[in-house]
Amino acid sequence: MTKVIVRNGNVEGALRTVKQRNAKDGLLKAVRDRQEGYMKPGVKRRLAKKEAIKNARRRNRRES
C-alpha cells in the first residue's frame, strides 16, 4: 500500500507522487494483466519479447 503525506494542503503534489509511485511499482499494469484473463502461451511469449525489446531500447537511450 502506497502512503503519501499531504504537506501544506498540497493535494495535487501528493496525487502526482502517488501516481508516480504506482507507475514505478507496476501496480496498474499488474491489475490490467489480471483482468485480461487467460492468454495462450504463444501470445505471452510474443508480448514478453516485445516488452524486452522496448526495455532494451530504453536502456540504450539512457546509456547514450
CNS distance restraints for C-alpha pairs under 8 A (distance, minus, plus):
assign (resid   2 and name CA) (resid  18 and name CA) 7.04 0.50 0.50
assign (resid   2 and name CA) (resid  21 and name CA) 7.46 0.50 0.50
assign (resid   2 and name CA) (resid  22 and name CA) 7.63 0.50 0.50
assign (resid   3 and name CA) (resid  18 and name CA) 7.68 0.50 0.50
assign (resid   4 and name CA) (resid  14 and name CA) 6.28 0.50 0.50
assign (resid   4 and name CA) (resid  17 and name CA) 7.32 0.50 0.50
assign (resid   4 and name CA) (resid  18 and name CA) 6.67 0.50 0.50
assign (resid   5 and name CA) (resid  14 and name CA) 6.88 0.50 0.50
assign (resid   6 and name CA) (resid  10 and name CA) 5.94 0.50 0.50
assign (resid   6 and name CA) (resid  11 and name CA) 6.05 0.50 0.50
assign (resid   6 and name CA) (resid  13 and name CA) 7.89 0.50 0.50
assign (resid   6 and name CA) (resid  14 and name CA) 5.63 0.50 0.50
assign (resid   7 and name CA) (resid  11 and name CA) 7.91 0.50 0.50
assign (resid   7 and name CA) (resid  14 and name CA) 7.99 0.50 0.50
assign (resid  10 and name CA) (resid  14 and name CA) 6.48 0.50 0.50
assign (resid  11 and name CA) (resid  15 and name CA) 6.08 0.50 0.50
assign (resid  12 and name CA) (resid  16 and name CA) 6.20 0.50 0.50
assign (resid  13 and name CA) (resid  17 and name CA) 6.24 0.50 0.50
assign (resid  14 and name CA) (resid  18 and name CA) 6.25 0.50 0.50
assign (resid  15 and name CA) (resid  19 and name CA) 6.23 0.50 0.50
assign (resid  16 and name CA) (resid  20 and name CA) 6.20 0.50 0.50
assign (resid  17 and name CA) (resid  21 and name CA) 6.17 0.50 0.50
assign (resid  18 and name CA) (resid  22 and name CA) 6.11 0.50 0.50
assign (resid  19 and name CA) (resid  23 and name CA) 6.14 0.50 0.50
assign (resid  20 and name CA) (resid  24 and name CA) 6.15 0.50 0.50
assign (resid  21 and name CA) (resid  25 and name CA) 6.12 0.50 0.50
assign (resid  22 and name CA) (resid  26 and name CA) 6.08 0.50 0.50
assign (resid  22 and name CA) (resid  27 and name CA) 5.51 0.50 0.50
assign (resid  22 and name CA) (resid  28 and name CA) 6.87 0.50 0.50
assign (resid  23 and name CA) (resid  27 and name CA) 6.59 0.50 0.50
assign (resid  23 and name CA) (resid  28 and name CA) 6.93 0.50 0.50
assign (resid  26 and name CA) (resid  30 and name CA) 6.21 0.50 0.50
assign (resid  27 and name CA) (resid  31 and name CA) 6.40 0.50 0.50
assign (resid  28 and name CA) (resid  32 and name CA) 6.27 0.50 0.50
assign (resid  29 and name CA) (resid  33 and name CA) 6.15 0.50 0.50
assign (resid  30 and name CA) (resid  34 and name CA) 6.31 0.50 0.50
assign (resid  31 and name CA) (resid  35 and name CA) 6.36 0.50 0.50
assign (resid  32 and name CA) (resid  36 and name CA) 6.51 0.50 0.50
assign (resid  33 and name CA) (resid  37 and name CA) 7.45 0.50 0.50
assign (resid  39 and name CA) (resid  43 and name CA) 6.35 0.50 0.50
assign (resid  39 and name CA) (resid  44 and name CA) 6.39 0.50 0.50
assign (resid  40 and name CA) (resid  44 and name CA) 6.36 0.50 0.50
assign (resid  41 and name CA) (resid  45 and name CA) 6.23 0.50 0.50
assign (resid  42 and name CA) (resid  46 and name CA) 6.17 0.50 0.50
assign (resid  43 and name CA) (resid  47 and name CA) 6.20 0.50 0.50
assign (resid  44 and name CA) (resid  48 and name CA) 6.07 0.50 0.50
assign (resid  45 and name CA) (resid  49 and name CA) 6.06 0.50 0.50
assign (resid  46 and name CA) (resid  50 and name CA) 6.19 0.50 0.50
assign (resid  47 and name CA) (resid  51 and name CA) 6.10 0.50 0.50
assign (resid  48 and name CA) (resid  52 and name CA) 6.11 0.50 0.50
assign (resid  49 and name CA) (resid  53 and name CA) 6.23 0.50 0.50
assign (resid  50 and name CA) (resid  54 and name CA) 6.30 0.50 0.50
assign (resid  51 and name CA) (resid  55 and name CA) 6.16 0.50 0.50
assign (resid  52 and name CA) (resid  56 and name CA) 6.09 0.50 0.50
assign (resid  53 and name CA) (resid  57 and name CA) 6.24 0.50 0.50
assign (resid  54 and name CA) (resid  58 and name CA) 6.29 0.50 0.50
assign (resid  55 and name CA) (resid  59 and name CA) 6.13 0.50 0.50
assign (resid  56 and name CA) (resid  60 and name CA) 6.15 0.50 0.50
assign (resid  57 and name CA) (resid  61 and name CA) 6.20 0.50 0.50
assign (resid  58 and name CA) (resid  62 and name CA) 6.27 0.50 0.50
assign (resid  59 and name CA) (resid  63 and name CA) 6.23 0.50 0.50
assign (resid  60 and name CA) (resid  64 and name CA) 6.17 0.50 0.50
